[in-house]
Amino acid sequence: MLPYLDLDSVASEAETAANAMSREELESAVKELETENLMLKSAVLRAREELTKQREGLRETYEAAEKEGESIANHLTRRVNAVREQKARLETQLHKEEAMKAEQEQKLLKLKLSSSKLSKCVQREEEETLTALTNRLQQLQTQRQNFENLLLEQSSSLQQLQELVDSLQTQTRCNEGLRVSHEGCSEADGDSNSAAADAIAPAEQHSFRSETAEHADPASDPQEMLQYLKHEVAFVEGLQREAFERGERYKLRRQELEQRISHAECERRSNRHSLEGIHQELLETTATVSELASAAELAMETQIDRQIHVRGCTGSFTSGSREFQTSSRFKESPKGPATNSAQLQSNSPSSKK
């Protein structure tokens, strides 16, 4: 609070002091007041110059702060836009990777289903082939046993036939010897013997023909049976070889499917790792965007605080200049009476003397 001054009382005191002073004293007091006024004016001018310089400096700092704030805001805006574009690009890439992952999972599921179906089909065909081959082998074994029994029977019949032929040959030889030794026998006996021999010979020839006919049967021929058995064995070996080749093909197909499944699993794991990396990068980008947004907001708040501070400083400087002018005016007004009163006090003893 500035002290309250009564201008009327001050003026009356100055007037009484001036009336009490001489002309020379008044002139010297006026000169002193003029010099003091000039000094105060020069001080006011210097203060105004300093104030203008300070205002220019504040304006320059304010402009520099505005430019810096604009550059920071533009940089942050560009950075935020770039990060947003990167985020959008990563989101699209993430969607593509997710779609690819779903497609790979569907392919893997289809491959697993086809592999399981193929393994079941291979197992069923192997079981059917094994059953058919087992039945065929059993049939061939029974046929072989039958053929062996038939061969044994035929060999025994051939042996009997050979014995019969040998006995017939010995008998014919005996008959010829008897015929040579008993040429002198009666013709009746010769006729009866020849008739008996003729009766025996057709019977033996009939039995021999029947035996040879049985021996000439292709079902009972050993060579044909051996060829038939060889043919059947070759057929069975061909079936076994075909089944083995089919099993090898199924094994190769199964290995190929397993390799495809493992390759699909590897691709799925790699896609999962890439998705995790993209997701992590997306999270980092989101965090960066939030940080940049907070930094931009902080820069804007700082710029606003600077503007408010600069405006407050300019207002305080203007108010300070006004207070300085008013105080200088008040200082000018009481200083004159004070000097006048001092002069009056100094002059009063001289007048008394």
C-alpha contacts under 8 A as a table, 3 or more apart, distances in Angstrom:
res1	aa1	res2	aa2	distance
6	D	9	S	5.53
6	D	10	V	6.29
7	L	10	V	4.98
7	L	11	A	5.92
8	D	11	A	5.02
8	D	12	S	6.07
9	S	12	S	5.04
9	S	13	E	6.04
10	V	13	E	5.09
10	V	14	A	6.08
10	V	334	P	7.55
10	V	337	P	7.00
11	A	14	A	5.04
11	A	15	E	6.01
12	S	15	E	5.00
12	S	16	T	6.14
13	E	16	T	5.19
13	E	17	A	6.09
13	E	337	P	7.10
14	A	17	A	5.00
14	A	18	A	5.96
14	A	336	G	7.78
14	A	337	P	5.27
14	A	340	N	6.89
14	A	341	S	7.82
15	E	18	A	4.98
15	E	19	N	6.09
16	T	19	N	5.08
16	T	20	A	6.19
17	A	20	A	5.07
17	A	21	M	6.26
17	A	337	P	7.90
17	A	340	N	6.18
17	A	341	S	6.42
17	A	344	L	6.40
18	A	21	M	5.05
18	A	22	S	7.77
18	A	26	L	6.87
18	A	340	N	7.34
19	N	22	S	7.65
20	A	344	L	7.22
21	M	25	E	6.09
21	M	26	L	6.42
21	M	344	L	6.81
21	M	347	N	7.99
22	S	25	E	5.30
22	S	26	L	6.21
23	R	26	L	5.01
23	R	27	E	6.14
24	E	27	E	5.05
24	E	28	S	6.14
25	E	28	S	5.10
25	E	29	A	6.04
26	L	29	A	5.00
26	L	30	V	6.04
27	E	30	V	5.02
27	E	31	K	6.13
28	S	31	K	5.05
28	S	32	E	6.16
29	A	32	E	5.06
29	A	33	L	6.11
29	A	339	T	7.73
29	A	340	N	7.32
30	V	33	L	5.00
30	V	34	E	6.08
31	K	34	E	5.00
31	K	35	T	6.18
32	E	35	T	5.15
32	E	36	E	6.04
33	L	36	E	5.00
33	L	37	N	5.91
33	L	336	G	6.87
34	E	37	N	4.91
34	E	38	L	6.11
35	T	38	L	5.01
35	T	39	M	6.18
36	E	39	M	5.00
36	E	40	L	6.10
37	N	40	L	5.01
37	N	41	K	6.04
37	N	332	E	7.47
38	L	41	K	4.99
38	L	42	S	6.12
39	M	42	S	5.10
39	M	43	A	6.14
40	L	43	A	4.94
40	L	44	V	6.04
40	L	328	S	7.51
41	K	44	V	4.92
41	K	45	L	6.07
42	S	45	L	4.96
42	S	46	R	6.11
43	A	46	R	5.04
43	A	47	A	6.02
44	V	47	A	4.95
44	V	48	R	6.04
44	V	325	Q	7.66
45	L	48	R	4.97
45	L	49	E	6.09
46	R	49	E	5.01
46	R	50	E	6.10
47	A	50	E	5.04
47	A	51	L	5.98
48	R	51	L	4.83
48	R	52	T	6.06
48	R	321	S	7.89
49	E	52	T	5.06
49	E	53	K	6.09
50	E	53	K	4.96
50	E	54	Q	5.98
51	L	54	Q	4.98
51	L	55	R	6.01
51	L	317	F	7.41
51	L	321	S	7.96
52	T	55	R	4.92
52	T	56	E	6.05
53	K	56	E	5.04
53	K	57	G	6.06
54	Q	57	G	4.95
54	Q	58	L	5.97
55	R	58	L	4.94
55	R	59	R	5.95
55	R	314	T	7.12
56	E	59	R	4.91
56	E	60	E	6.03
57	G	60	E	5.00
57	G	61	T	6.00
58	L	61	T	5.00
58	L	62	Y	5.83
58	L	310	V	7.14
58	L	314	T	7.94
59	R	62	Y	4.91
59	R	63	E	5.99
60	E	63	E	5.03
60	E	64	A	5.97
61	T	64	A	4.96
61	T	65	A	5.87
62	Y	65	A	4.96
62	Y	66	E	5.99
62	Y	306	R	7.91
62	Y	307	Q	7.32
62	Y	310	V	7.02
63	E	66	E	4.93
63	E	67	K	6.04
64	A	67	K	5.03
64	A	68	E	5.95
65	A	68	E	4.99
65	A	69	G	5.87
65	A	303	Q	7.42
65	A	306	R	7.83
66	E	69	G	4.98
66	E	70	E	5.97
66	E	303	Q	7.25
67	K	70	E	5.01
67	K	71	S	6.00
68	E	71	S	5.05
68	E	72	I	6.00
69	G	72	I	5.03
69	G	73	A	5.90
69	G	299	A	6.93
69	G	300	M	7.46
69	G	303	Q	6.25
70	E	73	A	4.95
70	E	74	N	5.92
71	S	74	N	5.03
71	S	75	H	5.95
72	I	75	H	5.04
72	I	76	L	5.95
72	I	296	A	7.98
72	I	299	A	7.51
73	A	76	L	5.06
73	A	77	T	5.89
73	A	296	A	6.29
73	A	299	A	7.23
73	A	300	M	7.61
74	N	77	T	4.92
74	N	78	R	6.05
75	H	78	R	5.13
75	H	79	R	6.02
76	L	79	R	4.89
76	L	80	V	5.91
76	L	292	L	6.58
76	L	293	A	7.91
76	L	295	A	7.92
76	L	296	A	6.22
77	T	80	V	5.02
77	T	81	N	6.06
77	T	296	A	7.82
78	R	81	N	5.06
78	R	82	A	6.05
79	R	82	A	5.07
79	R	83	V	6.03
79	R	292	L	7.68
80	V	83	V	5.03
80	V	84	R	5.96
80	V	289	V	6.05
80	V	292	L	6.46
80	V	293	A	7.25
81	N	84	R	4.98
81	N	85	E	6.09
82	A	85	E	5.08
82	A	86	Q	6.10
83	V	86	Q	4.92
83	V	87	K	5.96
83	V	285	T	6.60
83	V	288	T	7.69
83	V	289	V	6.39
84	R	87	K	4.86
84	R	88	A	6.10
84	R	289	V	7.23
85	E	88	A	5.04
85	E	89	R	6.06
86	Q	89	R	4.98
86	Q	90	L	5.99
86	Q	285	T	7.77
87	K	90	L	5.03
87	K	91	E	6.03
87	K	282	L	6.23
87	K	285	T	6.31
87	K	286	T	7.32
88	A	91	E	4.98
88	A	92	T	6.21
89	R	92	T	5.16
89	R	93	Q	6.11
90	L	93	Q	4.91
90	L	94	L	5.88
90	L	278	I	6.74
90	L	282	L	6.49
91	E	94	L	4.87
91	E	95	H	6.16
91	E	282	L	7.41
92	T	95	H	5.05
92	T	96	K	6.19
93	Q	96	K	5.00
93	Q	97	E	6.05
94	L	97	E	5.02
94	L	98	E	6.02
94	L	275	L	6.57
94	L	278	I	6.53
94	L	279	H	7.38
95	H	98	E	5.02
95	H	99	A	6.12
96	K	99	A	5.08
96	K	100	M	6.07
97	E	100	M	4.94
97	E	101	K	5.89
97	E	271	N	7.04
97	E	275	L	6.59
98	E	101	K	4.87
98	E	102	A	6.13
98	E	275	L	7.48
99	A	102	A	5.09
99	A	103	E	6.17
100	M	103	E	4.99
100	M	104	Q	6.02
101	K	104	Q	5.02
101	K	105	E	6.07
101	K	268	R	6.64
101	K	271	N	6.53
101	K	272	R	7.67
102	A	105	E	5.03
102	A	106	Q	6.19
103	E	106	Q	5.06
103	E	107	K	6.17
104	Q	107	K	4.99
104	Q	108	L	5.98
104	Q	264	A	6.99
104	Q	267	E	7.92
104	Q	268	R	6.71
105	E	108	L	4.95
105	E	109	L	6.05
105	E	268	R	7.39
106	Q	109	L	5.04
106	Q	110	K	6.13
107	K	110	K	5.03
107	K	111	L	6.05
108	L	111	L	4.99
108	L	112	K	6.09
108	L	261	I	6.43
108	L	264	A	6.21
108	L	265	E	7.54
109	L	112	K	5.06
109	L	113	L	6.14
110	K	113	L	5.06
110	K	114	S	6.04
111	L	114	S	5.06
111	L	115	S	5.91
111	L	257	L	7.22
111	L	260	R	7.92
111	L	261	I	6.62
112	K	115	S	4.99
112	K	116	S	6.06
112	K	261	I	7.23
113	L	116	S	5.13
113	L	117	K	6.07
114	S	117	K	4.99
114	S	118	L	5.89
115	S	118	L	5.00
115	S	119	S	5.97
115	S	254	R	7.05
115	S	257	L	6.47
115	S	258	E	7.87
116	S	119	S	5.08
116	S	120	K	6.10
117	K	120	K	5.10
117	K	121	C	6.02
118	L	121	C	4.92
118	L	122	V	5.93
118	L	254	R	7.77
119	S	122	V	5.01
119	S	123	Q	5.99
119	S	254	R	7.46
120	K	123	Q	5.04
120	K	124	R	6.01
121	C	124	R	5.06
121	C	125	E	5.99
122	V	125	E	5.09
122	V	126	E	5.91
122	V	247	G	7.80
122	V	250	Y	6.74
123	Q	126	E	5.02
123	Q	127	E	6.07
124	R	127	E	5.06
124	R	128	E	6.07
125	E	128	E	4.93
125	E	129	T	5.85
126	E	129	T	5.02
126	E	130	L	5.87
126	E	243	A	7.97
126	E	247	G	7.65
127	E	130	L	5.03
127	E	131	T	6.00
128	E	131	T	5.06
128	E	132	A	6.03
129	T	132	A	5.06
129	T	133	L	5.95
129	T	243	A	7.11
130	L	133	L	5.09
130	L	134	T	5.92
131	T	134	T	5.03
131	T	135	N	6.09
132	A	135	N	5.11
132	A	136	R	5.98
133	L	136	R	4.89
133	L	137	L	5.93
133	L	236	V	7.71
133	L	239	L	7.85
133	L	240	Q	7.73
134	T	137	L	5.06
134	T	138	Q	6.11
135	N	138	Q	5.03
135	N	139	Q	6.12
136	R	139	Q	5.00
136	R	140	L	6.06
136	R	236	V	7.86
137	L	140	L	4.95
137	L	141	Q	5.93
137	L	236	V	7.84
138	Q	141	Q	4.98
138	Q	142	T	6.14
139	Q	142	T	5.12
139	Q	143	Q	6.05
140	L	143	Q	4.89
140	L	144	R	5.86
140	L	232	E	7.62
141	Q	144	R	4.94
141	Q	145	Q	6.06
142	T	145	Q	4.99
142	T	146	N	6.07
143	Q	146	N	4.96
143	Q	147	F	5.97
144	R	147	F	4.92
144	R	148	E	5.99
144	R	229	L	7.47
145	Q	148	E	5.01
145	Q	149	N	6.13
146	N	149	N	5.07
146	N	150	L	6.02
147	F	150	L	4.87
147	F	151	L	5.93
147	F	225	M	7.30
148	E	151	L	4.92
148	E	152	L	6.11
149	N	152	L	5.02
149	N	153	E	6.17
150	L	153	E	5.00
150	L	154	Q	6.00
150	L	220	S	7.06
151	L	154	Q	4.97
151	L	155	S	5.89
151	L	220	S	7.18
151	L	222	P	6.90
152	L	155	S	5.09
152	L	156	S	6.13
153	E	156	S	5.12
153	E	157	S	6.12
154	Q	157	S	4.95
154	Q	158	L	5.93
154	Q	215	H	7.44
154	Q	220	S	7.21
155	S	158	L	4.98
155	S	159	Q	6.08
156	S	159	Q	5.01
156	S	160	Q	6.18
157	S	160	Q	4.98
157	S	161	L	6.02
157	S	211	E	7.92
158	L	161	L	4.90
158	L	162	Q	6.03
158	L	211	E	7.94
158	L	215	H	7.93
159	Q	162	Q	5.02
159	Q	163	E	6.15
160	Q	163	E	5.03
160	Q	164	L	6.07
161	L	164	L	4.91
161	L	165	V	6.08
161	L	208	F	7.34
161	L	211	E	7.18
162	Q	165	V	4.99
162	Q	166	D	6.07
163	E	166	D	5.00
163	E	167	S	6.06
164	L	167	S	5.03
164	L	168	L	6.04
165	V	168	L	4.98
165	V	169	Q	6.08
166	D	169	Q	5.03
166	D	170	T	6.19
167	S	170	T	5.12
167	S	171	Q	5.96
168	L	171	Q	4.91
168	L	172	T	6.00
169	Q	172	T	5.08
169	Q	173	R	6.12
170	T	173	R	5.01
170	T	174	C	6.09
171	Q	174	C	4.97
171	Q	175	N	6.06
172	T	175	N	4.90
172	T	176	E	6.05
173	R	176	E	5.04
173	R	177	G	6.23
174	C	177	G	5.08
174	C	178	L	6.10
175	N	178	L	5.00
175	N	179	R	5.88
176	E	179	R	4.83
176	E	180	V	6.08
177	G	180	V	5.04
177	G	181	S	5.99
178	L	181	S	5.07
178	L	182	H	5.68
179	R	182	H	5.31
179	R	183	E	5.91
180	V	183	E	5.64
182	H	185	C	5.51
185	C	189	D	6.84
185	C	190	G	6.95
186	S	189	D	5.28
186	S	190	G	6.19
187	E	190	G	4.70
187	E	191	D	5.75
188	A	191	D	4.94
188	A	192	S	6.01
189	D	192	S	5.06
189	D	193	N	6.02
190	G	193	N	5.08
190	G	194	S	5.90
191	D	194	S	5.06
191	D	195	A	5.96
192	S	195	A	5.01
192	S	196	A	6.07
193	N	196	A	4.98
193	N	197	A	5.98
194	S	197	A	4.93
194	S	198	D	5.89
195	A	198	D	4.89
195	A	199	A	5.98
196	A	199	A	4.91
196	A	200	I	6.05
197	A	200	I	5.01
197	A	201	A	5.89
198	D	201	A	5.11
198	D	202	P	6.54
199	A	202	P	5.86
199	A	203	A	6.70
200	I	203	A	5.30
200	I	204	E	6.18
201	A	204	E	5.08
201	A	205	Q	5.91
202	P	205	Q	4.86
202	P	206	H	5.93
203	A	206	H	5.04
203	A	207	S	6.22
204	E	207	S	5.08
204	E	208	F	6.00
205	Q	208	F	4.97
205	Q	209	R	6.00
206	H	209	R	5.08
206	H	210	S	6.13
207	S	210	S	5.05
207	S	211	E	6.13
208	F	211	E	5.05
208	F	212	T	6.02
209	R	212	T	4.99
209	R	213	A	5.85
210	S	213	A	4.98
210	S	214	E	6.14
211	E	214	E	5.08
211	E	215	H	6.08
212	T	215	H	4.75
212	T	216	A	5.92
213	A	216	A	4.95
213	A	217	D	6.40
214	E	217	D	5.34
214	E	220	S	7.44
215	H	220	S	6.44
215	H	221	D	6.70
216	A	220	S	7.36
216	A	221	D	6.67
217	D	220	S	5.38
217	D	221	D	6.27
218	P	221	D	4.97
218	P	224	E	6.44
218	P	225	M	8.00
219	A	224	E	7.25
219	A	225	M	6.84
220	S	224	E	7.86
220	S	225	M	7.15
221	D	224	E	5.30
221	D	225	M	6.05
222	P	225	M	4.93
222	P	226	L	5.98
223	Q	226	L	5.00
223	Q	227	Q	6.05
224	E	227	Q	4.94
224	E	228	Y	5.93
225	M	228	Y	4.90
225	M	229	L	6.00
226	L	229	L	4.98
226	L	230	K	5.97
227	Q	230	K	4.94
227	Q	231	H	5.97
228	Y	231	H	4.95
228	Y	232	E	6.11
229	L	232	E	5.01
229	L	233	V	5.98
230	K	233	V	4.99
230	K	234	A	5.98
231	H	234	A	5.06
231	H	235	F	6.05
232	E	235	F	4.89
232	E	236	V	6.08
233	V	236	V	5.03
233	V	237	E	6.00
234	A	237	E	4.94
234	A	238	G	5.99
235	F	238	G	4.99
235	F	239	L	6.20
236	V	239	L	4.96
236	V	240	Q	6.08
237	E	240	Q	4.93
237	E	241	R	5.94
238	G	241	R	4.95
238	G	242	E	5.97
239	L	242	E	5.01
239	L	243	A	6.00
240	Q	243	A	5.02
240	Q	244	F	6.01
241	R	244	F	4.96
241	R	245	E	6.08
242	E	245	E	5.04
242	E	246	R	6.02
243	A	246	R	4.98
243	A	247	G	6.03
244	F	247	G	4.98
244	F	248	E	6.13
245	E	248	E	4.94
245	E	249	R	6.13
246	R	249	R	4.99
246	R	250	Y	6.09
247	G	250	Y	4.98
247	G	251	K	6.04
248	E	251	K	4.92
248	E	252	L	6.13
249	R	252	L	5.05
249	R	253	R	6.05
250	Y	253	R	4.94
250	Y	254	R	5.94
251	K	254	R	4.96
251	K	255	Q	6.05
252	L	255	Q	5.02
252	L	256	E	6.06
253	R	256	E	5.02
253	R	257	L	6.14
254	R	257	L	5.04
254	R	258	E	6.06
255	Q	258	E	4.96
255	Q	259	Q	6.04
256	E	259	Q	5.03
256	E	260	R	6.13
257	L	260	R	4.95
257	L	261	I	6.01
258	E	261	I	4.93
258	E	262	S	6.04
259	Q	262	S	5.02
259	Q	263	H	5.97
260	R	263	H	4.95
260	R	264	A	6.00
261	I	264	A	4.97
261	I	265	E	6.05
262	S	265	E	4.89
262	S	266	C	6.12
263	H	266	C	5.02
263	H	267	E	6.16
264	A	267	E	5.00
264	A	268	R	5.99
265	E	268	R	4.92
265	E	269	R	6.13
266	C	269	R	5.08
266	C	270	S	6.08
267	E	270	S	5.01
267	E	271	N	5.92
268	R	271	N	5.01
268	R	272	R	5.98
269	R	272	R	4.91
269	R	273	H	6.15
270	S	273	H	5.02
270	S	274	S	6.10
271	N	274	S	4.98
271	N	275	L	5.94
272	R	275	L	4.98
272	R	276	E	6.08
273	H	276	E	5.04
273	H	277	G	6.14
274	S	277	G	4.96
274	S	278	I	6.05
275	L	278	I	5.01
275	L	279	H	5.94
276	E	279	H	5.00
276	E	280	Q	6.04
277	G	280	Q	5.04
277	G	281	E	6.03
278	I	281	E	4.95
278	I	282	L	5.94
279	H	282	L	4.93
279	H	283	L	6.16
280	Q	283	L	5.04
280	Q	284	E	6.15
281	E	284	E	4.95
281	E	285	T	5.98
282	L	285	T	4.94
282	L	286	T	6.05
283	L	286	T	5.02
283	L	287	A	6.13
284	E	287	A	5.01
284	E	288	T	6.05
285	T	288	T	4.91
285	T	289	V	6.03
286	T	289	V	5.01
286	T	290	S	6.17
287	A	290	S	5.09
287	A	291	E	6.08
288	T	291	E	4.96
288	T	292	L	5.97
289	V	292	L	5.06
289	V	293	A	5.98
290	S	293	A	5.00
290	S	294	S	6.07
291	E	294	S	5.07
291	E	295	A	5.99
292	L	295	A	4.86
292	L	296	A	6.00
293	A	296	A	5.01
293	A	297	E	6.15
294	S	297	E	5.00
294	S	298	L	6.01
295	A	298	L	4.92
295	A	299	A	6.02
296	A	299	A	4.99
296	A	300	M	6.13
297	E	300	M	5.06
297	E	301	E	6.10
298	L	301	E	5.01
298	L	302	T	6.01
299	A	302	T	4.97
299	A	303	Q	6.03
300	M	303	Q	5.01
300	M	304	I	6.11
301	E	304	I	5.03
301	E	305	D	6.06
302	T	305	D	4.99
302	T	306	R	6.08
303	Q	306	R	5.01
303	Q	307	Q	6.18
304	I	307	Q	5.04
304	I	308	I	6.14
305	D	308	I	5.04
305	D	309	H	5.96
306	R	309	H	4.93
306	R	310	V	5.93
307	Q	310	V	5.07
307	Q	311	R	6.06
308	I	311	R	5.12
308	I	312	G	6.04
309	H	312	G	4.98
309	H	313	C	6.07
310	V	313	C	5.00
310	V	314	T	6.18
311	R	314	T	5.16
311	R	315	G	6.15
312	G	315	G	5.06
312	G	316	S	6.10
313	C	316	S	5.04
313	C	317	F	6.11
314	T	317	F	5.08
314	T	318	T	6.21
315	G	318	T	5.16
315	G	319	S	6.09
316	S	319	S	5.03
316	S	320	G	5.85
317	F	320	G	4.91
317	F	321	S	6.09
318	T	321	S	5.11
318	T	322	R	6.22
319	S	322	R	5.04
319	S	323	E	6.13
320	G	323	E	5.03
320	G	324	F	5.99
321	S	324	F	4.92
321	S	325	Q	6.15
322	R	325	Q	5.13
322	R	326	T	6.25
323	E	326	T	5.11
323	E	327	S	5.95
324	F	327	S	5.11
324	F	328	S	6.00
325	Q	328	S	5.09
325	Q	329	R	6.18
326	T	329	R	5.02
326	T	330	F	6.19
327	S	330	F	4.96
327	S	331	K	5.96
328	S	331	K	4.88
328	S	332	E	6.09
329	R	332	E	5.09
329	R	333	S	6.34
330	F	333	S	5.20
330	F	334	P	6.57
331	K	334	P	5.74
331	K	335	K	5.97
332	E	335	K	5.39
332	E	336	G	6.81
333	S	336	G	6.07
333	S	337	P	7.54
334	P	337	P	5.52
334	P	338	A	6.15
335	K	338	A	5.06
335	K	339	T	6.13
336	G	339	T	5.25
336	G	340	N	6.03
337	P	340	N	4.78
337	P	341	S	5.83
338	A	341	S	5.08
338	A	342	A	6.11
339	T	342	A	4.98
339	T	343	Q	6.05
340	N	343	Q	5.01
340	N	344	L	6.02
341	S	344	L	4.90
341	S	345	Q	6.02
342	A	345	Q	5.01
342	A	346	S	6.14
343	Q	346	S	4.99
343	Q	347	N	5.95
344	L	347	N	4.94
344	L	348	S	5.88
345	Q	348	S	5.26
345	Q	349	P	7.37
346	S	349	P	6.47
346	S	350	S	7.29
347	N	350	S	5.19
347	N	351	S	6.26
348	S	351	S	5.13
348	S	352	K	6.18
349	P	352	K	4.86
349	P	353	K	6.09
350	S	353	K	5.06
